[in-house]
Amino acid sequence: MSPAFGHALHFAQNGEKHDAAKPLKGFGGAGVLEVVENDEGGTYRAVYTVRYEEVVFVLHCFRKKSKSGIATPKEDSAVIETVKPTKAEVGALTLDVA
């Protein structure tokens, strides 16, 4: 995992938004964010949600394989959609932690 991803997640845990974090298009506004990191091995993305005050969920981390320009591949979008937690799931998790 890239240090940039960890730094952005640290900001999110403290209720802040890192400069590199941008809303992921197609996921309903600024509640689902992505951080993109480029290096010689490729482009990597971390996607997380800040919709819940109590917890930050990392929904998916992946290496972007250029199939359709900068768009998120359908397979990765499907993974993100599948793992998004419901309010009930978040409530159950925060009760367990308390």
Secondary structure as a PSIPRED ss2 file (coil, helix, strand):
# PSIPRED VFORMAT (PSIPRED V4.0)

   1 M C   1.000  0.000  0.000
   2 S C   1.000  0.000  0.000
   3 P H   0.000  1.000  0.000
   4 A H   0.000  1.000  0.000
   5 F H   0.000  1.000  0.000
   6 G H   0.000  1.000  0.000
   7 H H   0.000  1.000  0.000
   8 A H   0.000  1.000  0.000
   9 L H   0.000  1.000  0.000
  10 H H   0.000  1.000  0.000
  11 F H   0.000  1.000  0.000
  12 A H   0.000  1.000  0.000
  13 Q H   0.000  1.000  0.000
  14 N C   1.000  0.000  0.000
  15 G C   1.000  0.000  0.000
  16 E C   1.000  0.000  0.000
  17 K C   1.000  0.000  0.000
  18 H C   1.000  0.000  0.000
  19 D C   1.000  0.000  0.000
  20 A C   1.000  0.000  0.000
  21 A C   1.000  0.000  0.000
  22 K E   0.000  0.000  1.000
  23 P E   0.000  0.000  1.000
  24 L C   1.000  0.000  0.000
  25 K C   1.000  0.000  0.000
  26 G C   1.000  0.000  0.000
  27 F C   1.000  0.000  0.000
  28 G C   1.000  0.000  0.000
  29 G C   1.000  0.000  0.000
  30 A C   1.000  0.000  0.000
  31 G C   1.000  0.000  0.000
  32 V E   0.000  0.000  1.000
  33 L E   0.000  0.000  1.000
  34 E E   0.000  0.000  1.000
  35 V E   0.000  0.000  1.000
  36 V E   0.000  0.000  1.000
  37 E E   0.000  0.000  1.000
  38 N E   0.000  0.000  1.000
  39 D E   0.000  0.000  1.000
  40 E C   1.000  0.000  0.000
  41 G C   1.000  0.000  0.000
  42 G E   0.000  0.000  1.000
  43 T E   0.000  0.000  1.000
  44 Y E   0.000  0.000  1.000
  45 R E   0.000  0.000  1.000
  46 A E   0.000  0.000  1.000
  47 V E   0.000  0.000  1.000
  48 Y E   0.000  0.000  1.000
  49 T E   0.000  0.000  1.000
  50 V C   1.000  0.000  0.000
  51 R C   1.000  0.000  0.000
  52 Y C   1.000  0.000  0.000
  53 E C   1.000  0.000  0.000
  54 E C   1.000  0.000  0.000
  55 V C   1.000  0.000  0.000
  56 V C   1.000  0.000  0.000
  57 F E   0.000  0.000  1.000
  58 V E   0.000  0.000  1.000
  59 L E   0.000  0.000  1.000
  60 H E   0.000  0.000  1.000
  61 C E   0.000  0.000  1.000
  62 F E   0.000  0.000  1.000
  63 R E   0.000  0.000  1.000
  64 K E   0.000  0.000  1.000
  65 K C   1.000  0.000  0.000
  66 S C   1.000  0.000  0.000
  67 K C   1.000  0.000  0.000
  68 S C   1.000  0.000  0.000
  69 G C   1.000  0.000  0.000
  70 I C   1.000  0.000  0.000
  71 A C   1.000  0.000  0.000
  72 T C   1.000  0.000  0.000
  73 P C   1.000  0.000  0.000
  74 K H   0.000  1.000  0.000
  75 E H   0.000  1.000  0.000
  76 D H   0.000  1.000  0.000
  77 S H   0.000  1.000  0.000
  78 A H   0.000  1.000  0.000
  79 V H   0.000  1.000  0.000
  80 I H   0.000  1.000  0.000
  81 E H   0.000  1.000  0.000
  82 T H   0.000  1.000  0.000
  83 V H   0.000  1.000  0.000
  84 K C   1.000  0.000  0.000
  85 P C   1.000  0.000  0.000
  86 T C   1.000  0.000  0.000
  87 K H   0.000  1.000  0.000
  88 A H   0.000  1.000  0.000
  89 E H   0.000  1.000  0.000
  90 V H   0.000  1.000  0.000
  91 G H   0.000  1.000  0.000
  92 A H   0.000  1.000  0.000
  93 L H   0.000  1.000  0.000
  94 T H   0.000  1.000  0.000
  95 L H   0.000  1.000  0.000
  96 D H   0.000  1.000  0.000
  97 V H   0.000  1.000  0.000
  98 A C   1.000  0.000  0.000
